[in-house]
Amino acid sequence: MFMYFFTRSPKDRDARTDAAGPGPFTPAQAFDALYTHAAPSLVRQAYLLTGRRALSQESVERAFHQAWGRWPEVAVDRDPAGWVRAAAYEYALSPWHRLRHGRRGPDLITGQRDGGDGRALREALLALPPRYRRVLMLYDGLGLDLPETAAETEASTLGTARRLLNAREAVAGRLPELADPDALHQRLGTLARTVTPPAIPPARAVRRSAERRARLWTRAAIAFTALIVGATGFTLATAPTRYWEPLAAARPVDGVPVTSGPEAWTEQDLTLRDRLRDEPFHGPQRLVPLPL
C-alpha cells in the first residue's frame, strides 16, 4: 500500500481517523486530501493569471489528472501542492490557447468581492507578459522566495529577479500606489485569497476522469502499435526478395538498316557475278596460278 501523509489540523486528523480508521492514507484518500486543500486556491491563482474561468478550471483539472497518473512520484515529493501548481501554471499560460476558438481573450471583469481596487490590480496583472505574471504571482502573491520562484519557473535566479523587477515596474506604472513592494505583496496576496473562484468538480470525479483518460490513451497506443505491426508484416510479405534491374526506356535509333534479310539483286549485280565466273584468272600473269 502506498503511504502519504498530508499536513492538516488535529480536528481534520480526528475526522479522518473516525471515517477511515487508524493508519496512513490510501492513495485515493491522499489525493482527495491534496485536492481539497490545494484546488480552490489554485483555481483562483489560475483565474488571476489568465482572466478566464473555463481555462482556469481546465488547467487545475489537467494538473490533477497528471498528478493522479504519476501519483507515486507526486506523493513522495517534498511539496506535492507545488508540483500540481507548476503543472497548472504551465498549462494555463501555454501560448497554444490563443489558437482555440473563443479562448483568445480574458472574460469580462466585473466588480465582485475584490472590489474596484482588486479589479484594477487584476487588469494590471493581465496586461503583463505571461512570464512576468507567473513570477509576480509566485513571489508577491504566494510569498515564495527568489530561489524557489526561479526553480519553479525553470529560470536562473538573476533572470527571475529581472522579471520580477520589470513586472513590479509595469504594475506601478498603472497603479502608482503599488510602487511599494510591501503594498503590492499585501494587495496581491489578499486578491489571490478573496477573488471569487470558478466552480471545480469534486475530487472523486477528477480521479475518475483521469483514469478514463489514461485508459483511452492506453487503448489508442495499443491500436497504433497494432497498426504499425500489421503494416510492417504486410510490407515484409509483399516486398520483392531480389533486385530486378529496370529496363531502359525505348528511344529511336537512326542509320541502322532494317533487319529484313538480304536485298534483291539488281541487273548490275547479276552481270558482275556472271563476269567473275567467266573470267576467274583475269589479271597479271604473275598472279595466275600455274596448273600442276
CORGI-V868607 format. One record per residue. RES is the residue in one letter. SS is DSSP state (alpha for helix, beta for strand, coil for the rest). OMEGA is omega as a letter, one per 30 degrees, with the letter a starting at -180 (NA if undefined). BURIAL is 1 if it has 24 or more other ideal C-beta (glycine too) atoms within 12 Angstrom, else 0. Layout:
# CORGI-V868607
((RES | SS | OMEGA | BURIAL) (RES | SS | OMEGA | BURIAL))
This chain:
# CORGI-V868607
((M | coil | a | 0) (F | coil | a | 0) (M | coil | l | 0) (Y | coil | a | 1) (F | coil | a | 0) (F | coil | a | 1) (T | coil | l | 0) (R | coil | a | 0) (S | coil | l | 0) (P | alpha | l | 0) (K | alpha | l | 0) (D | alpha | l | 0) (R | alpha | l | 0) (D | alpha | l | 0) (A | alpha | l | 0) (R | alpha | l | 1) (T | alpha | l | 0) (D | alpha | a | 0) (A | alpha | a | 0) (A | alpha | a | 0) (G | coil | a | 0) (P | coil | l | 0) (G | coil | a | 0) (P | coil | l | 0) (F | coil | l | 1) (T | coil | l | 0) (P | alpha | a | 1) (A | alpha | l | 1) (Q | alpha | l | 1) (A | alpha | l | 1) (F | alpha | l | 1) (D | alpha | l | 1) (A | alpha | l | 1) (L | alpha | a | 1) (Y | alpha | a | 1) (T | alpha | a | 1) (H | alpha | a | 0) (A | alpha | a | 1) (A | alpha | a | 1) (P | alpha | l | 1) (S | alpha | l | 1) (L | alpha | a | 1) (V | alpha | l | 1) (R | alpha | a | 1) (Q | alpha | l | 1) (A | alpha | l | 1) (Y | alpha | l | 1) (L | alpha | a | 1) (L | alpha | a | 1) (T | alpha | a | 1) (G | coil | a | 1) (R | coil | a | 1) (R | alpha | a | 1) (A | alpha | a | 1) (L | alpha | l | 1) (S | alpha | l | 1) (Q | alpha | l | 1) (E | alpha | a | 1) (S | alpha | a | 1) (V | alpha | l | 1) (E | alpha | l | 1) (R | alpha | l | 1) (A | alpha | l | 1) (F | alpha | l | 1) (H | alpha | l | 1) (Q | alpha | a | 1) (A | alpha | a | 1) (W | alpha | l | 1) (G | alpha | l | 1) (R | coil | a | 0) (W | alpha | l | 1) (P | alpha | l | 0) (E | alpha | a | 0) (V | alpha | a | 1) (A | alpha | l | 1) (V | coil | l | 0) (D | coil | a | 0) (R | coil | l | 0) (D | coil | a | 0) (P | alpha | l | 1) (A | alpha | l | 1) (G | alpha | l | 1) (W | alpha | l | 1) (V | alpha | l | 1) (R | alpha | l | 1) (A | alpha | l | 1) (A | alpha | l | 1) (A | alpha | l | 1) (Y | alpha | a | 1) (E | alpha | a | 1) (Y | alpha | a | 1) (A | alpha | a | 1) (L | coil | l | 1) (S | coil | a | 0) (P | alpha | a | 0) (W | alpha | l | 0) (H | alpha | l | 1) (R | alpha | a | 0) (L | alpha | a | 0) (R | coil | a | 0) (H | coil | l | 0) (G | coil | a | 0) (R | coil | a | 0) (R | coil | a | 0) (G | coil | l | 0) (P | coil | l | 1) (D | coil | l | 0) (L | coil | a | 0) (I | coil | l | 1) (T | coil | l | 0) (G | coil | a | 0) (Q | coil | a | 0) (R | coil | a | 0) (D | coil | l | 1) (G | alpha | a | 0) (G | alpha | l | 0) (D | alpha | l | 0) (G | alpha | l | 1) (R | alpha | l | 1) (A | alpha | l | 0) (L | alpha | l | 1) (R | alpha | l | 1) (E | alpha | l | 1) (A | alpha | l | 1) (L | alpha | a | 1) (L | alpha | l | 1) (A | coil | a | 0) (L | coil | l | 1) (P | coil | a | 0) (P | alpha | a | 1) (R | alpha | l | 1) (Y | alpha | l | 1) (R | alpha | a | 1) (R | alpha | l | 1) (V | alpha | a | 1) (L | alpha | l | 1) (M | alpha | a | 1) (L | alpha | a | 1) (Y | alpha | a | 1) (D | alpha | a | 1) (G | alpha | a | 1) (L | coil | l | 1) (G | coil | l | 0) (L | coil | l | 1) (D | coil | a | 0) (L | alpha | l | 1) (P | alpha | l | 0) (E | alpha | l | 0) (T | alpha | l | 1) (A | alpha | l | 1) (A | alpha | a | 0) (E | alpha | l | 1) (T | alpha | l | 1) (E | coil | l | 0) (A | coil | l | 0) (S | coil | l | 0) (T | alpha | l | 0) (L | alpha | l | 0) (G | alpha | l | 0) (T | alpha | l | 1) (A | alpha | l | 0) (R | alpha | l | 0) (R | alpha | l | 1) (L | alpha | l | 1) (L | alpha | l | 0) (N | alpha | l | 0) (A | alpha | l | 1) (R | alpha | l | 1) (E | alpha | l | 0) (A | alpha | l | 1) (V | alpha | l | 1) (A | alpha | l | 1) (G | alpha | l | 0) (R | alpha | a | 0) (L | coil | a | 1) (P | alpha | a | 0) (E | alpha | l | 0) (L | alpha | l | 1) (A | coil | l | 0) (D | coil | a | 0) (P | alpha | l | 0) (D | alpha | l | 0) (A | alpha | l | 0) (L | alpha | l | 1) (H | alpha | a | 1) (Q | alpha | a | 0) (R | alpha | a | 1) (L | alpha | l | 1) (G | alpha | l | 1) (T | alpha | l | 0) (L | alpha | l | 1) (A | alpha | l | 1) (R | alpha | a | 0) (T | alpha | a | 0) (V | coil | a | 1) (T | coil | a | 1) (P | coil | l | 1) (P | coil | l | 1) (A | coil | l | 0) (I | coil | l | 1) (P | coil | l | 0) (P | coil | a | 0) (A | alpha | a | 1) (R | alpha | l | 0) (A | alpha | l | 0) (V | alpha | l | 1) (R | alpha | a | 1) (R | alpha | l | 0) (S | alpha | l | 1) (A | alpha | l | 1) (E | alpha | l | 0) (R | alpha | l | 0) (R | alpha | l | 0) (A | alpha | l | 0) (R | alpha | l | 0) (L | alpha | l | 0) (W | alpha | l | 0) (T | alpha | l | 0) (R | alpha | l | 0) (A | alpha | l | 0) (A | alpha | l | 0) (I | alpha | l | 0) (A | alpha | l | 0) (F | alpha | l | 0) (T | alpha | l | 0) (A | alpha | l | 0) (L | alpha | l | 0) (I | alpha | l | 0) (V | alpha | l | 0) (G | alpha | l | 0) (A | alpha | l | 0) (T | alpha | l | 0) (G | alpha | l | 0) (F | alpha | l | 0) (T | alpha | l | 0) (L | alpha | a | 0) (A | alpha | a | 0) (T | alpha | a | 0) (A | coil | l | 0) (P | coil | a | 0) (T | coil | l | 0) (R | coil | a | 0) (Y | coil | l | 0) (W | coil | a | 0) (E | coil | a | 0) (P | coil | l | 0) (L | coil | l | 0) (A | coil | l | 0) (A | coil | a | 0) (A | coil | l | 0) (R | coil | a | 0) (P | coil | l | 0) (V | coil | a | 0) (D | coil | l | 0) (G | coil | a | 0) (V | coil | a | 0) (P | coil | l | 0) (V | coil | a | 0) (T | coil | a | 0) (S | coil | l | 0) (G | coil | a | 0) (P | coil | a | 0) (E | coil | l | 0) (A | coil | a | 0) (W | coil | l | 0) (T | coil | l | 0) (E | alpha | l | 0) (Q | alpha | l | 0) (D | alpha | a | 0) (L | alpha | l | 0) (T | alpha | l | 0) (L | alpha | l | 0) (R | alpha | l | 0) (D | alpha | l | 0) (R | alpha | l | 0) (L | alpha | l | 0) (R | alpha | a | 0) (D | alpha | a | 0) (E | coil | a | 0) (P | coil | a | 0) (F | coil | a | 0) (H | coil | l | 0) (G | coil | l | 0) (P | coil | a | 0) (Q | alpha | a | 0) (R | alpha | a | 0) (L | alpha | a | 0) (V | coil | l | 0) (P | coil | l | 0) (L | coil | l | 0) (P | coil | l | 0) (L | coil | NA | 0))
